[in-house]
Amino acid sequence: MTINLALEYIPRRMKELGYKSDYYIRFRHLVLQPNEEQTIDAFNQFFYLVEEAQSVRVESETGVFDLSESTTNEMQYEHQSKIHVTNYLSGINHLRFIQVIPKNKTIIKK
């Protein structure tokens, strides 16, 4: 997902989930050290992967993104809850997300 596509997608997705425009958007650029593993606590937040990352695994309750994975038939670009990130490279790697933090849930009347 490119940044432009993500920025177009996010307002519609937030509306689907019951949020109007009551959320913050942050660009997150993780610089992962060789073979580094990180856990991101993203409860009540959404992380959108904005590019296909090579040699990286991103796993959460909503799914997995890992281009080397051969046992799944779908890669997820939207993650939330506890997110586990693993850099498979023996060198520095980069991972770019858009983080969406809802302020509070506003019920949308149809």
Contacts in CASP RR format, 6 or more apart in sequence:
PFRMAT RR
TARGET T0000
AUTHOR 0000-0000-0000
METHOD contacts of the structure
MODEL  1
MTINLALEYIPRRMKELGYKSDYYIRFRHLVLQPNEEQTIDAFNQFFYLV
EEAQSVRVESETGVFDLSESTTNEMQYEHQSKIHVTNYLSGINHLRFIQV
IPKNKTIIKK
1 9 0 8 1.000
1 48 0 8 1.000
1 49 0 8 1.000
1 50 0 8 1.000
1 51 0 8 1.000
1 77 0 8 1.000
2 50 0 8 1.000
2 51 0 8 1.000
3 50 0 8 1.000
3 96 0 8 1.000
3 98 0 8 1.000
6 48 0 8 1.000
6 50 0 8 1.000
6 98 0 8 1.000
7 25 0 8 1.000
7 98 0 8 1.000
9 48 0 8 1.000
10 25 0 8 1.000
10 48 0 8 1.000
10 98 0 8 1.000
10 100 0 8 1.000
11 21 0 8 1.000
13 46 0 8 1.000
13 78 0 8 1.000
14 20 0 8 1.000
14 21 0 8 1.000
14 23 0 8 1.000
14 100 0 8 1.000
14 102 0 8 1.000
15 108 0 8 1.000
18 105 0 8 1.000
18 106 0 8 1.000
18 107 0 8 1.000
18 108 0 8 1.000
19 102 0 8 1.000
19 105 0 8 1.000
19 106 0 8 1.000
20 106 0 8 1.000
20 108 0 8 1.000
22 102 0 8 1.000
22 103 0 8 1.000
22 104 0 8 1.000
22 106 0 8 1.000
23 100 0 8 1.000
23 101 0 8 1.000
23 102 0 8 1.000
23 103 0 8 1.000
24 100 0 8 1.000
24 101 0 8 1.000
24 103 0 8 1.000
25 98 0 8 1.000
25 99 0 8 1.000
25 100 0 8 1.000
25 101 0 8 1.000
26 98 0 8 1.000
26 99 0 8 1.000
26 101 0 8 1.000
27 96 0 8 1.000
27 97 0 8 1.000
27 98 0 8 1.000
27 99 0 8 1.000
28 47 0 8 1.000
28 96 0 8 1.000
28 97 0 8 1.000
28 98 0 8 1.000
28 99 0 8 1.000
29 94 0 8 1.000
29 95 0 8 1.000
29 96 0 8 1.000
29 97 0 8 1.000
30 38 0 8 1.000
30 85 0 8 1.000
30 94 0 8 1.000
30 95 0 8 1.000
30 96 0 8 1.000
30 97 0 8 1.000
31 92 0 8 1.000
31 93 0 8 1.000
31 94 0 8 1.000
32 38 0 8 1.000
32 56 0 8 1.000
32 85 0 8 1.000
32 87 0 8 1.000
32 89 0 8 1.000
32 92 0 8 1.000
32 93 0 8 1.000
32 94 0 8 1.000
32 95 0 8 1.000
33 87 0 8 1.000
33 91 0 8 1.000
33 92 0 8 1.000
34 87 0 8 1.000
34 89 0 8 1.000
34 90 0 8 1.000
34 91 0 8 1.000
34 92 0 8 1.000
35 87 0 8 1.000
35 88 0 8 1.000
35 89 0 8 1.000
35 90 0 8 1.000
35 91 0 8 1.000
36 86 0 8 1.000
36 87 0 8 1.000
37 84 0 8 1.000
37 85 0 8 1.000
37 86 0 8 1.000
37 87 0 8 1.000
38 84 0 8 1.000
38 85 0 8 1.000
39 82 0 8 1.000
39 83 0 8 1.000
39 84 0 8 1.000
39 85 0 8 1.000
40 47 0 8 1.000
40 82 0 8 1.000
40 83 0 8 1.000
40 85 0 8 1.000
41 82 0 8 1.000
42 60 0 8 1.000
42 79 0 8 1.000
42 80 0 8 1.000
42 81 0 8 1.000
42 82 0 8 1.000
42 83 0 8 1.000
42 99 0 8 1.000
43 80 0 8 1.000
43 81 0 8 1.000
43 82 0 8 1.000
44 80 0 8 1.000
44 101 0 8 1.000
44 102 0 8 1.000
45 80 0 8 1.000
45 99 0 8 1.000
45 100 0 8 1.000
45 101 0 8 1.000
45 102 0 8 1.000
46 78 0 8 1.000
46 79 0 8 1.000
46 80 0 8 1.000
46 99 0 8 1.000
46 100 0 8 1.000
47 60 0 8 1.000
47 78 0 8 1.000
47 79 0 8 1.000
47 80 0 8 1.000
47 83 0 8 1.000
47 97 0 8 1.000
47 98 0 8 1.000
47 99 0 8 1.000
47 100 0 8 1.000
48 77 0 8 1.000
48 78 0 8 1.000
48 79 0 8 1.000
48 97 0 8 1.000
48 98 0 8 1.000
48 99 0 8 1.000
48 100 0 8 1.000
49 58 0 8 1.000
49 65 0 8 1.000
49 77 0 8 1.000
49 78 0 8 1.000
49 79 0 8 1.000
49 95 0 8 1.000
49 96 0 8 1.000
49 97 0 8 1.000
50 96 0 8 1.000
50 97 0 8 1.000
50 98 0 8 1.000
51 96 0 8 1.000
52 67 0 8 1.000
53 65 0 8 1.000
53 67 0 8 1.000
53 93 0 8 1.000
53 94 0 8 1.000
53 95 0 8 1.000
53 96 0 8 1.000
54 67 0 8 1.000
54 93 0 8 1.000
55 67 0 8 1.000
55 68 0 8 1.000
55 87 0 8 1.000
55 88 0 8 1.000
55 89 0 8 1.000
55 93 0 8 1.000
56 65 0 8 1.000
56 66 0 8 1.000
56 85 0 8 1.000
56 86 0 8 1.000
56 87 0 8 1.000
56 88 0 8 1.000
56 93 0 8 1.000
56 95 0 8 1.000
57 64 0 8 1.000
57 65 0 8 1.000
57 66 0 8 1.000
57 68 0 8 1.000
57 69 0 8 1.000
57 84 0 8 1.000
57 85 0 8 1.000
57 86 0 8 1.000
57 88 0 8 1.000
58 64 0 8 1.000
58 65 0 8 1.000
58 66 0 8 1.000
58 76 0 8 1.000
58 79 0 8 1.000
58 83 0 8 1.000
58 84 0 8 1.000
58 85 0 8 1.000
58 95 0 8 1.000
59 65 0 8 1.000
59 66 0 8 1.000
59 83 0 8 1.000
59 84 0 8 1.000
59 86 0 8 1.000
60 76 0 8 1.000
60 79 0 8 1.000
60 80 0 8 1.000
60 81 0 8 1.000
60 82 0 8 1.000
60 83 0 8 1.000
60 84 0 8 1.000
61 80 0 8 1.000
61 81 0 8 1.000
61 82 0 8 1.000
62 76 0 8 1.000
62 78 0 8 1.000
62 79 0 8 1.000
62 80 0 8 1.000
62 81 0 8 1.000
63 76 0 8 1.000
63 79 0 8 1.000
64 72 0 8 1.000
64 75 0 8 1.000
64 76 0 8 1.000
65 75 0 8 1.000
65 76 0 8 1.000
65 77 0 8 1.000
65 79 0 8 1.000
66 72 0 8 1.000
66 75 0 8 1.000
67 75 0 8 1.000
68 88 0 8 1.000
69 75 0 8 1.000
85 95 0 8 1.000
87 93 0 8 1.000
87 95 0 8 1.000
END
